[in-house]
């Protein structure tokens, strides 16, 4: 007889605040330059929305790979952490590499931002 496994699910408050500030970002994915717009932003990363027709490579192979980002004439490094497909768009989660976080925060401070959530519960197993 198999032992019953217990799965614990906890609902924790996100430790970061997400904001909405639309920015156009060029992301260099290998040899491909992809232009998209931001969806949610944090002090350490963002979600990039890109029409699915603009990406002609397998994003699964790009997970945890470094990418070059061009934002308002500023170049910073990041990494693709996750992606989903919502209708006709990819939503790509990109984290900013640690040495470039100060430049990213300066970019965030330049424009008005609307707080999406002061804290949002999410499930964790």
N, C-alpha and C positions, 0 to 999 in steps of 0.2 A: 504494500500500500504506500502510495506517495505521501510525503509529508505536506501538510497544507502550508503554503507560503503566505506570509503576511505582507501586504503592501501598505505602507504608511503614506498617506497623502496629507500634506500640510499646506495651508494657505497663508503665505507670508506677504507682507507689504513690500512692494518694490522699494529698493533703497535709492532709487534715482528718480528724478522728475523728468518726464517727457514733455517736450514742447512741440508746437507746430510752427514752422517757419519755412516757407517755400523758398528753396534755393535750387538753382540749376547747377548740377555737378557733372563733370566729365570723369568717367571711371575707365581707366585703361585695364581691360581684361585681356591679358596676353597681348596679341597684336591688334586687338579690336578696341577702338575708342567708343564708349557708349555714353550718351547724354541722357540724364534722367533728372527727376525732381525729388526732393526730400519729402518724406511723409512725417515721421516722428524723429525727433532729435533728442539726444541726451548729451551730457558733457563728455561722453566717451565714444559716441558713435551715432549712427542714424540708419533709417530705412530709406533705401533708394527705390523709387518706382520707375520702371522702364517698360515700355511696350515689348511684348514677347517677340515681335517681328524684328527688333533691333539686335537681338542676341542670337548668334549663330553657333554657339558652342555649348557644351554640357556644363551647367553651373555646378552640378554635383562634383565634378573634377576640380572646381575652383575653390571649394570650401577650405577654409584655413590657409588660403594662399594670399600673399601680399598683392595689393593693387595700388596703383598710383592714382590720386584724386586731384583734379583741378577745380578749384572753387574760387570764383571771383579773383582770378589772376594769382592765386596762392596754390602751391603744390604741396600736398601732404601724403603720407603713406597710411594705408589702412589694410584690413584683412576682411575677407568675406567670411561671415560666421554662420549665416543661415539664408535660406530663401524659400519663398512660397509663390504660388501662382494665384492671383486674384483676377478672374475673368481674363482679360486680354493683357494683363500686366504681370511682370515679375515684381515682387517686393523682396529686395535684397538687403539683409542686415549686414552693415559694415561697421567694424570697430576701428577706431583711430589708433594707430600704433603709438605707444607710450611717449616717445620723444616728440611727437607732433601734437599732443593734446593741448599744450599752451596756444599754439597757432589756431587750432580748432576752436578753442574757447574764445579767442579774440574774434573769430569769424561769427560766432554765435552772438557775441555782444554788440555787433554792428547793426543788427536789424531788430525790429519788433518781433516778439515771440509770444504766442498764446499758449498758456499752460494747458496741456491735454489732460494730465492727471497729476495731482499732488502726490498720489500714491495709489497704486492699483493692485488689488489682490490677484494673485495668480496661483495656479496649482503646481505643486512640486511633489514628485514621488521620491 
